Amino acid sequence: MAALGTAAIVWFRDDLRILDNPALEAAAQSGGPVVPVYIDSFNRSNPWAPGSAVRWWLHQSLSSLSRSLESLGSRLVLRSGPAPAVLRELIRETGARTVCWSCRYGALELAEDAKVRSALIAAGVRTESFNANLLFAPWSIRSSSGEPFRVFTPFWRACRSDPAQPHPPGGLPGKALPSPARWPESLALEELALEPAVDWAGGLRQTWKPGEEGANRQLSGFLQNGLENYPGARDMPAVSGTSRLSPHLRFGEISPRQIWHAVLGAIDTATSARVREAGEAFLRQLGWREFAYHLLFNFPETVDQPLRPDFLRFPWRDSARDLKAWQRGRTGFPFVDAGMRELWATGWMHNRLRMVTASFLTKDLMLPWLSGARWFWDTLVDADLANNTLGWQWTAGCGADAAPYFRVFNPVSQGQKFDPEGHYIRRWVPELAALPVPWIFRPWEAPAALLTRAGVRLGHTYPRPIVDHAKARERALAAYYGLRQPNGIL
Ligand SMILES: Cc1cc2nc3c(=O)[nH]c(=O)nc-3n(C[C@H](O)[C@H](O)[C@H](O)COP(=O)(O)OP(=O)(O)OC[C@H]3O[C@@H](n4cnc5c(N)ncnc54)[C@H](O)[C@@H]3O)c2cc1C
């Protein structure tokens, strides 16, 4: 508990919500005034400083949090600068004796939080921190030998049988939050300059409703209309078969505990086995997020180093031209290009396409996984260091529980299987919209007359493939087998 009567600061970071926010609750229970604060302390030289799409979302999310706090008679104080110095200033201005926050788990964030904590304690200020953004603290789940897990299934089994299951979410911190006699100065949200100077965010605005209210609405809509069909629909990018909660989770606008208990509730009250199975399948995906954080915490170097060190010797290619074609969605493989264009237009890409496009970059083009991870980092609204690192290393074959390197996604058959009518391709690659199945998946093999009728001029209106998939696959496999040691490490 915070010291009675004196002000308590709530330092918001990736927990931009008022429901089920234990840091806010602890500050509210202290009995003194509550000072909610957000500090723009991003170090621009950090290679993983938030990317452009995340900064756009952050602007909207802070605006939403600020409104929610106002509805509780409070405010969100915005400051910018190094967090330790800003917090010291705020403590001086408000007389706060407690600072509360939700934990973060990346190496740089842990180091910053440790530094802040010791400076505050040295100044006689209490600190209270909470695991509010994960179901299981990343250090709490261990194998029987006490080691962190590297494989998902046993990790998830250990989570599900852990005696400390996620407790039910908390509610509002109260009807109103006590205010300080005098509010400290705040920057205006615009002064944080989070939104792009040149407005490219129209597609993002049309697609998303950032903020806690949007997150809760998204969850209820998914429980009502999506959960039951999740196992079958989750792999089909043309239908809205997944929850699309990832950016909301990224910013902590909703907690995994809220989602977990809502889904358990749906499982408990379900009358059909189908809903129960769908609920379990969905919880398992939340489990992948937990696994990603488990890896980030226990193997922090993996944000830019492969978990499997043998991959340090992999002969990645270097081609600015191929990288650009991939980024722009102009590889000549319609399914890949559709994914990359969905990302550019909406700041999000379906999971199936994340795997297909990442495989195309690392295997067909043999470009380094890190160059793909950095592009995703800048363009995804849900860019999350734990999930992005896991996703890229998994696909590239160099990470935990990775897809074997020799499993190379076929960019044509993946489209045929997961977008059988070609609807997803038609939506994102409109210049091919008049091509029928099966040519829409491989226009370079379509009869010339048919291309003409569909208004497609290869090399003009749509690119020819930048690689021959069969040859590129052989090249990637040869490089991979070249890594093999005499003792057969790979
Ligand atoms: C190369 C690559 C990069 C990725 N980068 C990110 C990223 O930066 N941020 C991000 O949130 N996810 C990332 N993912 C994981 C996954 O693609 C997204 O979480 C998912 O597409 C989000 O959509 P959804 O919320 O509708 O998912 P749903 O299927 O509805 O799943 C619900 C939640 O479970 C979690 N989840 C689902 N699948 C995964 C997964 N494979 N790994 C980890 N968590 C998962 C997410 O938090 C998601 O919101 C990446 C995957 C790959 C292959």
The ligand as an ORCA input file, in Angstrom:
! r2SCAN-3c Opt
* xyz 0 1
  C       6.899    -12.762    -38.898
  C       5.863    -12.516    -37.821
  C       5.869    -11.296    -37.131
  C       4.917    -11.044    -36.130
  N       4.952     -9.832    -35.465
  C       4.051     -9.591    -34.486
  C       4.075     -8.351    -33.775
  O       4.934     -7.490    -33.970
  N       3.094     -8.147    -32.836
  C       2.140     -9.082    -32.572
  O       1.283     -8.840    -31.701
  N       2.127    -10.272    -33.189
  C       3.044    -10.554    -34.148
  N       2.994    -11.757    -34.805
  C       2.060    -12.800    -34.355
  C       0.670    -12.824    -35.026
  O       0.791    -12.745    -36.415
  C      -0.235    -11.697    -34.533
  O      -0.239    -11.643    -33.131
  C      -1.678    -11.908    -35.014
  O      -1.709    -11.956    -36.419
  C      -2.542    -10.781    -34.494
  O      -3.843    -10.874    -34.993
  P      -5.067    -11.183    -34.024
  O      -5.021    -10.291    -32.837
  O      -6.285    -11.139    -34.858
  O      -4.729    -12.677    -33.579
  P      -5.643    -13.814    -32.932
  O      -5.492    -15.024    -33.766
  O      -6.996    -13.331    -32.653
  O      -4.878    -14.136    -31.566
  C      -5.159    -13.450    -30.337
  C      -3.872    -12.910    -29.753
  O      -2.952    -13.969    -29.500
  C      -1.622    -13.515    -29.733
  N      -1.043    -14.277    -30.829
  C      -1.693    -14.888    -31.848
  N      -0.801    -15.512    -32.650
  C       0.421    -15.280    -32.130
  C       1.743    -15.664    -32.500
  N       1.978    -16.435    -33.565
  N       2.785    -15.240    -31.742
  C       2.566    -14.485    -30.643
  N       1.323    -14.099    -30.238
  C       0.277    -14.486    -30.974
  C      -1.710    -12.053    -30.140
  O      -1.519    -11.255    -28.998
  C      -3.136    -11.958    -30.670
  O      -3.666    -10.661    -30.592
  C       3.957    -12.039    -35.824
  C       3.953    -13.255    -36.514
  C       4.893    -13.485    -37.507
  C       4.881    -14.797    -38.240
*
